[in-house]
């Protein structure tokens, strides 16, 4: 039994992250500043300046253990959204909080529901913890199919149900009324997890408003996207029900948040100017790249993204996602290959929205590939 479990863990699915610029620069001899890095959903303007200054100021505390619950950061997040620190748990990236939620609230073999396709780590963590991932479909152009989600929620009775809003990998958004309908339909035995990693780019903020209405709801957020702290690894979960947070704090690694993570997060959470700048750029460039991509035969932007990425569908029958992915790398453009995202398949690429010069390079590279 032990050997069987070990084999399952070593042979299971592995998350495929976006490639680093250094890899492409070295492999293809392209100057790093000429590479359009569009595979990791990073902030087009980099890190929050306030966070950068706070991290530098915290370097003198590297020899000291941080507070094991990251209290300063929990207090800053709680104050930002009108809760108490006991309503917040912090993780080394939102991904760590996802793993803690699955471990804490679903027993072995318990169903954990997610969309198909979904953020792969829901499924990977569920499998690694011996839980049972179950899926609800998306529709045409990855429509979230709220009625179908509710039907499956009632039929499958999952212990945990994830809603990624905006959805990853499509960027599609379920509006507030739709999320409320889902939460209303959930039984008391289901923990609803609203993953809002990309919510700032949707120009909506309704997730936090729902918390006081649903005691079985946890909202997850990250500092990696709008705040630009992907390299620090800072994320959190928040609930109006502190009884949902306490088990997560009890099982998390004791010092999972270092001095620099805490300092950067405390400063970034109130850097509204930096967030507004990033959102403005992404919203403008989403519209811009949609117009440009519409002029390139053989490719189509899947409509409806409200995130800082979008899906490009490959219509040309002689091409597939792996071929296009590799050809883009040769031209200094990094995207995510749909074949690396289970449920997405070989006809799609996930592409970040970034600065205009990067969007131009992406579209020009596609046109070049099509004409080759």
matplotlib code that plots the C-alpha trace (Angstrom):
import matplotlib.pyplot as plt

x = [0.0, 2.8, 4.7, 1.5, 0.9, 4.6, 4.3, 1.1, 2.8, 5.9, 4.0, 1.3, 0.6, 3.2, 2.3, 3.9, 4.8, 5.6, 9.1, 11.6, 13.1, 16.6, 15.8, 14.7, 17.5, 20.1, 18.5, 17.8, 20.3, 17.7, 18.5, 16.4, 15.0, 13.6, 11.6, 7.9, 7.3, 3.6, 3.2, 3.1, 0.4, 2.9, 2.4, 3.2, 4.7, 6.6, 6.5, 4.7, 7.2, 6.0, 6.6, 10.1, 11.0, 9.6, 11.5, 14.7, 14.0, 13.4, 16.8, 18.1, 15.7, 16.9, 18.4, 15.2, 12.3, 9.1, 5.8, 4.7, 1.2, 2.4, 0.2, 1.3, 0.3, -3.0, -3.9, -3.1, -5.3, -8.1, -8.1, -8.2, -11.3, -13.1, -12.4, -10.4, -6.9, -8.5, -10.4, -7.2, -4.6, -1.5, 0.5, 3.6, 1.6, -2.1, -1.1, 0.0, -3.4, -5.1, -3.2, -4.0, -7.7, -7.8, -5.9, -7.9, -11.5, -11.7, -11.1, -9.4, -11.5, -13.8, -14.9, -13.4, -15.3, -13.7, -14.4, -12.9, -10.5, -9.3, -6.2, -4.2, -3.1, -6.7, -6.5, -2.8, -3.2, -6.4, -4.7, -1.6, -3.7, -5.8, -8.9, -11.1, -11.3, -14.6, -15.4, -18.2, -18.0, -17.6, -19.5, -18.9, -15.9, -15.6, -18.9, -18.9, -22.5, -23.8, -26.9, -24.8, -22.4, -25.4, -26.8, -23.5, -23.0, -26.3, -25.6, -22.0, -22.2, -18.5, -16.8, -15.0, -16.1, -13.8, -14.9, -12.0, -13.3, -12.1, -11.7, -8.2, -7.4, -10.1, -10.5, -14.3, -16.1, -19.2, -21.1, -22.1, -25.6, -24.2, -21.8, -24.6, -26.8, -24.1, -23.4, -27.1, -27.3, -24.4, -25.2, -23.9, -21.5, -19.8, -17.0, -17.2, -13.8, -13.8, -10.4, -10.0, -6.3, -7.2, -10.1, -8.5, -8.3, -12.0, -12.7, -15.0, -14.4, -17.6, -16.0, -15.3, -19.0, -20.2, -18.3, -20.7, -23.6, -22.1, -20.5, -19.2, -17.3, -13.5, -12.1, -8.5, -6.3, -2.7, -0.1, 1.5, -0.6, -2.0, 0.6, 3.5, 5.0, 5.2, 8.8, 8.0, 5.3, 2.5, -1.2, -4.1, -7.5, -10.2, -13.6, -16.2, -16.3, -13.0, -13.8, -12.9, -9.5, -8.3, -7.8, -5.7, -3.5, -3.1, -1.9, 0.2, 4.0, 5.1, 7.1, 5.7, 6.0, 9.4, 10.3, 10.5, 7.2, 5.5, 7.0, 6.3, 2.7, 2.0, 3.2, 1.6, -1.9, -2.5, -0.5, -3.8, -1.9, 0.2, -2.8, -4.8, -1.9, -1.6, -5.4, -5.5, -2.8, -4.3, -7.8, -6.5, -4.2, -6.9, -8.9, -5.9, -4.6, -8.2, -8.3, -4.8, -5.4, -8.6, -6.4, -4.3, -5.9, -5.7, -6.1, -8.9, -9.1, -11.6, -13.9, -14.9, -11.7, -11.7, -8.3, -4.7, -4.6, -6.7, -7.0, -5.9, -7.6, -5.6, -7.9, -5.3, -5.6, -2.0, -0.9, -1.3, -0.5, 2.9, 4.0, 2.9, 4.4, 7.8, 7.7, 6.8, 9.8, 12.1, 10.7, 11.2, 7.6, 6.7, 3.1, 1.5, 0.9, -2.7, -1.5, 0.1, -3.2, -5.4, -8.9, -7.7, -6.1, -3.9, -5.9, -5.3, -2.6, -2.9, -1.4, -0.8, -1.9, 1.1, 2.7, 2.0, 5.4, 4.9, 1.4, 2.8, 5.6, 3.1, 0.7, 3.6, 5.1, 1.7, 1.4, 5.0, 4.2, 1.1, 2.8, 5.9]
y = [0.0, 2.4, 1.5, 2.0, 5.5, 6.4, 5.3, 7.4, 10.5, 10.1, 9.3, 11.9, 15.1, 17.8, 21.5, 23.2, 26.8, 29.5, 29.5, 32.0, 34.6, 33.4, 30.0, 31.5, 34.0, 31.2, 28.7, 31.1, 33.9, 36.6, 39.6, 39.3, 42.8, 41.7, 38.8, 39.1, 37.0, 36.2, 32.9, 33.7, 36.4, 38.8, 42.5, 44.7, 47.3, 45.1, 45.2, 47.7, 50.5, 50.6, 46.9, 47.2, 49.9, 47.9, 44.8, 46.8, 48.2, 44.7, 43.3, 44.1, 41.6, 38.6, 37.0, 37.1, 34.6, 36.3, 36.0, 32.5, 33.6, 36.7, 38.8, 42.2, 41.0, 39.5, 42.7, 44.8, 42.6, 42.4, 46.2, 46.7, 44.6, 45.3, 42.1, 41.0, 39.4, 36.1, 36.0, 35.8, 33.1, 33.8, 31.5, 31.3, 32.2, 31.6, 28.1, 27.1, 28.2, 26.1, 23.0, 23.8, 24.1, 20.7, 19.1, 20.6, 20.3, 17.2, 13.7, 11.0, 10.1, 13.0, 14.8, 18.2, 20.0, 22.2, 23.4, 21.5, 23.0, 24.5, 25.8, 22.5, 22.7, 22.1, 18.7, 18.1, 18.9, 16.9, 13.8, 14.2, 14.4, 11.3, 13.4, 12.9, 15.7, 15.9, 18.2, 20.4, 21.4, 24.7, 25.5, 27.2, 29.6, 28.3, 29.7, 28.8, 27.3, 28.4, 26.3, 23.2, 24.1, 24.2, 21.0, 19.2, 20.9, 19.3, 15.9, 15.4, 16.9, 17.9, 18.6, 21.5, 23.4, 25.8, 28.8, 30.6, 34.1, 35.2, 31.6, 30.3, 29.6, 31.4, 34.6, 34.3, 36.0, 34.8, 37.9, 38.6, 37.3, 34.0, 33.5, 34.2, 31.6, 29.0, 29.8, 29.7, 26.3, 24.8, 22.6, 23.3, 20.4, 22.0, 24.6, 27.1, 28.5, 31.6, 32.0, 35.6, 35.6, 37.9, 39.8, 43.3, 43.0, 42.3, 45.8, 44.3, 43.6, 41.7, 38.7, 40.4, 41.6, 38.0, 36.8, 38.1, 36.4, 33.0, 31.4, 28.5, 30.7, 31.4, 34.0, 33.4, 36.2, 36.6, 39.4, 38.0, 39.6, 43.2, 43.9, 42.5, 40.3, 37.0, 36.6, 37.1, 34.4, 36.0, 34.9, 34.7, 33.2, 35.3, 34.3, 36.0, 32.7, 32.4, 28.7, 28.2, 30.0, 28.4, 24.9, 26.4, 28.2, 25.0, 22.9, 25.4, 25.2, 27.0, 29.8, 29.7, 33.5, 35.2, 38.7, 40.0, 38.4, 40.0, 43.4, 43.4, 42.3, 44.9, 47.7, 46.4, 45.9, 49.7, 50.6, 51.4, 53.6, 50.7, 48.4, 51.1, 51.5, 47.8, 47.4, 50.4, 49.0, 45.5, 46.7, 49.0, 46.3, 43.6, 45.7, 46.6, 43.0, 41.9, 44.3, 43.4, 39.6, 39.9, 40.8, 37.6, 34.7, 31.3, 32.5, 33.8, 35.4, 33.6, 36.4, 37.4, 37.5, 39.7, 38.7, 39.7, 36.9, 35.5, 32.3, 32.3, 29.5, 28.0, 27.7, 26.8, 23.0, 22.5, 24.0, 22.9, 24.5, 22.8, 23.8, 27.4, 27.5, 26.4, 28.8, 31.7, 30.9, 31.1, 34.6, 35.7, 35.2, 33.0, 31.9, 28.9, 25.8, 24.6, 21.0, 21.5, 22.4, 19.3, 19.9, 22.7, 20.8, 21.3, 24.1, 26.8, 29.1, 31.1, 34.5, 37.3, 40.9, 43.1, 46.3, 47.3, 46.4, 42.8, 42.6, 43.8, 41.3, 38.5, 39.4, 40.0, 36.6, 34.8, 36.5, 35.4, 31.8, 31.8, 33.0, 30.8]
z = [0.0, 0.9, -2.4, -4.4, -2.9, -3.5, -7.2, -7.6, -6.3, -8.4, -11.6, -11.3, -13.2, -12.8, -13.1, -16.2, -15.4, -18.0, -19.3, -18.0, -20.4, -19.6, -21.1, -24.4, -24.5, -24.1, -26.4, -29.3, -28.8, -28.3, -26.1, -22.8, -23.2, -26.7, -25.3, -24.8, -21.7, -21.9, -20.2, -16.4, -16.0, -14.4, -13.8, -16.8, -14.6, -12.2, -8.4, -6.2, -5.5, -1.9, -1.5, -3.0, -0.5, 2.4, 1.4, 1.2, 4.7, 6.0, 5.0, 8.5, 10.0, 8.0, 11.1, 13.0, 12.9, 11.7, 13.6, 12.7, 11.8, 9.8, 12.1, 10.6, 7.2, 8.4, 10.2, 7.1, 4.8, 7.4, 7.8, 4.0, 3.6, 6.9, 8.9, 11.9, 11.6, 12.8, 9.5, 7.5, 6.8, 4.7, 2.5, 0.5, -2.6, -3.0, -4.2, -0.7, 0.7, -1.9, -0.7, 2.9, 2.1, 0.4, 3.2, 6.0, 4.7, 2.5, 3.9, 1.8, -1.2, -0.7, -3.9, -4.7, -7.5, -10.2, -13.7, -16.7, -17.7, -14.5, -12.7, -12.7, -9.1, -7.8, -9.4, -8.7, -5.0, -4.7, -6.2, -4.0, -0.9, -1.8, -2.5, -5.5, -8.1, -9.9, -12.8, -14.1, -17.7, -19.5, -22.6, -25.9, -25.6, -22.0, -20.8, -17.1, -17.4, -14.0, -14.2, -14.9, -12.1, -9.7, -11.0, -10.4, -7.0, -5.9, -7.6, -6.6, -3.2, -3.1, 0.2, -1.5, -4.6, -6.4, -8.5, -10.2, -11.1, -13.6, -14.8, -15.5, -18.4, -20.3, -18.3, -18.3, -15.4, -13.5, -12.4, -8.8, -9.3, -10.7, -7.9, -5.4, -7.1, -6.8, -3.1, -2.4, -3.9, -1.9, 1.0, 4.5, 4.0, 1.0, 1.5, -1.3, -2.4, -4.6, -6.1, -7.2, -8.2, -11.2, -9.9, -10.1, -13.9, -14.2, -12.7, -10.2, -6.5, -5.4, -3.8, -0.5, -0.4, -0.3, 2.7, 5.4, 3.6, 3.3, 6.4, 4.2, 1.8, 1.6, -0.8, -2.0, -3.4, -4.5, -4.4, -7.5, -10.2, -9.6, -6.9, -8.9, -6.1, -7.9, -6.9, -3.2, -3.0, -1.0, -0.9, 1.5, 2.3, 4.0, 5.4, 7.6, 9.5, 11.6, 12.2, 8.6, 9.0, 12.3, 10.8, 8.0, 10.5, 12.5, 9.6, 7.7, 7.9, 11.1, 9.5, 5.9, 5.6, 5.8, 6.9, 3.3, 2.3, 5.3, 4.7, 1.0, 1.5, 4.2, 1.9, -1.3, 0.0, 0.1, -3.0, -4.9, -7.4, -8.6, -8.9, -10.9, -13.3, -14.0, -14.4, -16.8, -19.0, -19.1, -19.9, -22.7, -24.1, -24.0, -26.4, -28.5, -29.0, -29.8, -32.7, -34.0, -33.7, -35.7, -38.7, -38.6, -40.5, -38.9, -35.3, -33.1, -29.7, -27.6, -26.5, -23.0, -21.0, -17.9, -16.7, -17.6, -20.2, -23.0, -25.1, -28.7, -30.7, -33.6, -36.6, -39.2, -39.6, -40.4, -37.0, -33.4, -30.1, -29.6, -33.1, -32.6, -29.1, -30.3, -33.3, -31.0, -28.8, -31.8, -32.4, -28.8, -27.5, -24.5, -24.1, -22.4, -24.6, -24.3, -24.5, -21.1, -19.5, -19.2, -20.6, -22.8, -25.6, -28.7, -30.4, -27.8, -26.4, -23.2, -23.7, -21.2, -21.7, -21.3, -22.7, -26.2, -27.6, -26.3, -27.8, -31.1, -31.0, -30.3, -33.1, -35.6, -34.7, -35.3, -38.7, -39.6, -38.5, -40.6, -43.7, -43.4]

ax = plt.figure().add_subplot(projection="3d")
ax.plot(x, y, z, "-o")
ax.set_aspect("equal")
plt.show()
